[in-house]
Amino acid sequence: MKERMDAKMAPYNRHIPVIYIVGASGAGKTTLIEKLIPELTKRGYRVGTIKHDVHGFQLDRQGKDSWRHKEAGASVTVISSSSQIGMVKDVDHDSSVEELMSLFADVDLILTEGYKRVKRPKLEVFRPEIQEEPLCKGDQYLVALVTDEQLEMDIPRFGTDRVEELADFVLKRFNLLPDTGDRSREAVS
């Protein structure tokens, strides 16, 4: 049992690439992530996601035991089953991705939705019917654009239906090694 626990803890010591997917509300960020996850998982990668919500959210349901625990004053409530774990935790600030990464020790990469102001490499989903120009136009951290529009920008552009090519780009850009079946695979710095 101890060996199994040690093996589960080992991933905490490695760097996990984070791919920030940004864009205006309604541009198709969630749709892109829904397409990118299966493309990456079929290649053998374990993918985690973080959805940034600046408006706040309610995860627990009123009347359920875990909700009642929080209402009674618990600052952290975890619900666990044989197939899922869920956690509700009070925080005093908008957590950064770096603060949340300890929750993702057993994945190969993390896709985030949001965090458009971070100074990290990001992919923007752009639709001209939503806004006039890309949010991150001129941002030195913008590494690719996902759009069906022909735009004059000096970065790679991928059509919204070119998920395989986008996955190839992500894996190359973030130096992820091909899957060898060894779950301790690390990203190359």
N, C-alpha and C positions, 0 to 999 in steps of 0.2 A: 504494500500500500504506500509506504514512504517513497519508493522509487517512482510510483505513478504520480504522487504529489509533486516531487521534485521536477519531473518531466513537464508537468503542467505549469510550474512556476518559471521554467527556463525562458519562455518567450518574453518575459518582462525585460530581459536584458538586451533586446535587439531593437533596431530602428524600424519603425513601421511607416512606410510612405503614406502621406495624406494627399489626396487629390481633391482640391476645392472646386466644386462646380457651382458657378454663380450665374446670375442673370436676373432680369426683371421678373416680377410676379407675373405668372402666366406664360412665361417664355418657353417652358417645357423642361425645366430642370429635373423634376420628379420623373417625367416620362423618359428622359435620357438615362437617368440612374436605373430605372426599371429595365431598360434594354442593356445597359452596360454590366449590371450584376450577373445575369445569366451568361453573358459572353465571357466574362472573367472566370466565373465558377466552372464553366465547362472546360476551361483550360487548366483547372486544378488549383486556382487561387481561392483562398478564404477571404471574403469581403465583409467588412464592417461598414456601417453608415452612421452618420451623425446629421440630424436635421436641425438647423439653427432656426429658432422661432423667436423673433424679437417681441412678439405679442404675448408670450406666455401660453400655457396649455394646461389641460386637466387630463391626467392619464388614468387615474383611479375612478371608480364609479361609486357614487353615493350608496351607502348601505352595505357594501361589501366589507368583509373582515379587514382587509388591508386599509381601506378607506377609514374604517372605524378606528384602527390603530393610529393613523395620522391625525384624525380628529381628536383623539385622546391626548395627543401631544408628542408622539414619536417624531424625531427629526429625520429618521431614515426608516423606511419600511421596505422589506424585500419579500416578494412572493416567489416561491420556488416550486417547480414540479419536475417530473422526470424528463420533460422536453423543453422547458423554458424557465427563465428567471426574469423577473421584472423588479425595478426599484424606483421608489419615489423618495427623493431626498430634498430637504430644504437647503437652499443656498442663499448667500447674501450678495451674489454678483453674477453676472453673465459669464459662465465658465468658458475658458478658451479651449480650443481643441487639445492643446498640450495638457491641460488639466484633466481632460476626459480620456486621454489615451490609455491610462492604466486599466480602463474597463475593456480594452480591446487587445489583450495580450495574445489571444489565440487566432488572430487574423493576419493575413499577409499584406493587406492594404486597406485604407479607410477612404471612403468617398464621403465628402461632406456636401450638404446642400445649404448654401448660404455662406456667410462669413466673407462677403465681397470686399470688405475693407482690409483684410489681412494682407500682410506683406509676405505672401507665400505664392508659389506657382499655382495658377488657377486656369480653369477652362470656363469660357463663358458661352452660355446658350443664348442666341440672339434671334429675335423675330421682329422685323420692321413694323409689323402691324401692332406690336406692343409698345415700341418706343422708336425714336428716330435713329439713334446710333447705339452701338454697344456701350454698356455701363463702364466697362474697363478700358475703353479706347484710350491709348496713351499710357496705360498702366504697365510699368516695366515687368510686373509679375504675371501678366496675361501670356500664357504659353500656347493657347490654341483657341479657336472659335468654332462653335458648332452652330451652323446656320445653313439654310438653303439659298441664301443670298450671295451674290458675287460682290465681295467687298474688297477694297484696296487697303489691305493691312498686311504688314510684314510679319505675319505669323501663320502657322498652318491652319487650314480651314477644313472642316469635315461636315459633309451633309448630314442631316438628321437621320438618314437611313444607312449611314456608313459606320455602323457600330463596330464591325470587325476591324476596320482601319483605325478607328479611334482607340480601340483596345490595344492594338499593336503599338500605336503612338504612346499611350499611357505606360505600357510595360517597358518600352525602350526609354522614354523620358525619365522614368523613375527607377531605372536600373534594376528591375525585378528579374531575378534569375528564372530560367525555365523550370517548370515543376519536375522534380526528380522523384516525387513520392515521399521524400523526407520532409516531414512536417516542421522541421527546425530551420527551413530555408530562410535566409536573410537577404535583405536588400543590399546591393553593393553601394557603398558610399561614393 
